[in-house]
Amino acid sequence: MRRWHKFALAGVVAAPLALGAAAKALGLYWNISPSIPLGLYRATSELVRVGSYVLLCLPQGGVFEQAYRRGYLGVGVCPGGAGYVMKRVMAAHGDHVELDDDGVRVNGQPLPDSAPVRFDGAGRLMPHLQATSATLAPDQVLLMSDRFALSFDARYFGPTSRRQIKTVIRPVFTY
């Protein structure tokens, strides 16, 4: 191989790695999931509250392991090898949450397009939660998509511990 070919190949390999490292150092994350608006997000030091977009690692095991094996979760740096997930906080401490086959309600108000689907895009049976009605504890949040009815979110796994959240993220550029 010619010398300049080696340099070109090294550049093709190194450039994305360098760009990714720089983005991480700046607290930037690119979202390609339809669960929240597509685009570039920045990590913040804001407190988690209802309406916030958050970056998190889902717990390992159970329904989350199945989701990873099925490809609902990407590959990444979270425990077990899954990638970060980005969702919107739809309920937090003190909110009353009801989850059933008809969908999700927060403080009695139904969330649009929140009914769980029975099968995924490959025809496999989706995880099914037993009907739940509870007031969220101080360490719990309800994480969902408010824009994608097929999102893998709380309608399949229920409330999530705040400890799973890495940071609140803010859109920089979305489309």
N, C-alpha and C positions, 0 to 999 in steps of 0.2 A: 504494500500500500504506500502511496506517495505521502511525503511528509505533510503536505497541505491537507490531504484527505484526513489524516489523523487529527490535525487541529480542528478541522471542520466537524468531524465526528465528535470530538471532545466537547466542542461548543454546543452542538445539538443536544448532547446529554447533560452538560453542566448548566446550561441556561435555565431550563425549567426547574432544576433543583435549587439554583441560586434564587430564582424568582419566588419559589415556594418558601424558602428559608427567610427571605426578606419580608414577605407578606406575613409570615408567622411572627417575626420579630416586631412588626408594626401592629400586630393584633388584628390582621385582616383575614377574613374567611369568605370564600366564594361558595355561594349556595346554588346547587343545580337541581334541588328537589322542589317539586311543585307545592310542598307543604306550606311554604312561606314564599313571598315574592322572590323570583330569581334575581341573582345579582351579588354584589359585593357588600359585606357587612364588616363593621368594626367592633371589636370588644370594648366594653365600657366598664366603669366601676359603679354603675347605677345599681340600685337595689332591685331585686326581683319583685315585680308587682303585676297585677292583672293587666293584660295588654302588652306586656314586654315580650320581645322575641328573645329566646335564650338558646345557648349552645350547651349541649350536655352529652354525657356518656350514659347510655341506658345500662341498667344492671345486667349482670351475666345470668345465664341459666333460664330455665322455663321458656316462657313465650318469647323472650328476647333472643335466646339461642336459636329457636326455631325461625324467628324473623331474620336473623343473620344468615343461617343456612339457606333460606329461601331467597336471599338477595334483597330483602326489604331495606336492609342496612348495608351501607358500603363498608369497604375495608378501611381501617385507619388505626389510630393510636390509642383507642379506648381499651380497657381491659378485655381480654378475649379476642382482640384484633378487629373489633368493629370500629366504624368511623363515628365522628361526631354527628349528632342529630340536632336539627334546628326546628323549634316549635314555638308556638305562642302560648303564653300563660293565660288560660281562660278562667281559672278560679284559684283562690288561695285561702289561707287561714280564715276560718269562719264562714266561708261560702258553703251552702248546701248543694251537693251534687247528686244527681240521679242518673244512672246509666242503665239502659235496658235496650231491648231489640228495636224500640222506636227511635232511639237516639239519646242524646245527652241534654240534660237540663241543669242550669246553674241558677240557684235561687228561684226555681220554678219557671224560668224562661228557657224555652228550647233553643239549642244552638242549631243554626241552619246546616243542612246536609251532614248531620252528625250520626245518622243511623249506621250501624256497622253493616258491612256487606258480608254476605254468606260465603262467597268464594273469591279468591284472588284472581289476577289476570291469567294465571296458568290453570285455573279450574280447581285449585286446591282449597279445601275447607279452611276458612280463616279461624283464628283463635276466637273462642267465645267466652265472654265474661258472664258470670251469674249477675242477675239484676242487683244493682247496688244503690243504696241511698244512704248518704253519710254527710256529716259536716266535716270539712277538712281541718285537720290538726295543724298546729303551727309549723310543722316541718313538711307539710304536703302542698303540692300544687297539681293542677290539672292541666296537662300539656296536650294541645291539639292543633290541628290545622283549621284555619277559618276560611280556607279558600280551595281545598282539595278534598272532595268527598271520599277518595280512595286512600287517604293518608293512613299510615300505620301509626296510630296515636292512642290516646287514653281510652277510646271506645273499645280497644282490645286489651289494654293492660291496666286500666284504672289510674288512680292518683299516683304520683311519683314523689319520691323524697327530694327535697330541695338540695340535699347533698350531691345529687347527680349533676346538678347544674354547674357548669364551669364559669359561665359569664353571661351577662346580658349583652346582647348585640344590637347595634343600630344600623339601619341601612345607610350605605354610602352612595351606591348607585344600584337601582333596581329597574327591572323591565318586566 
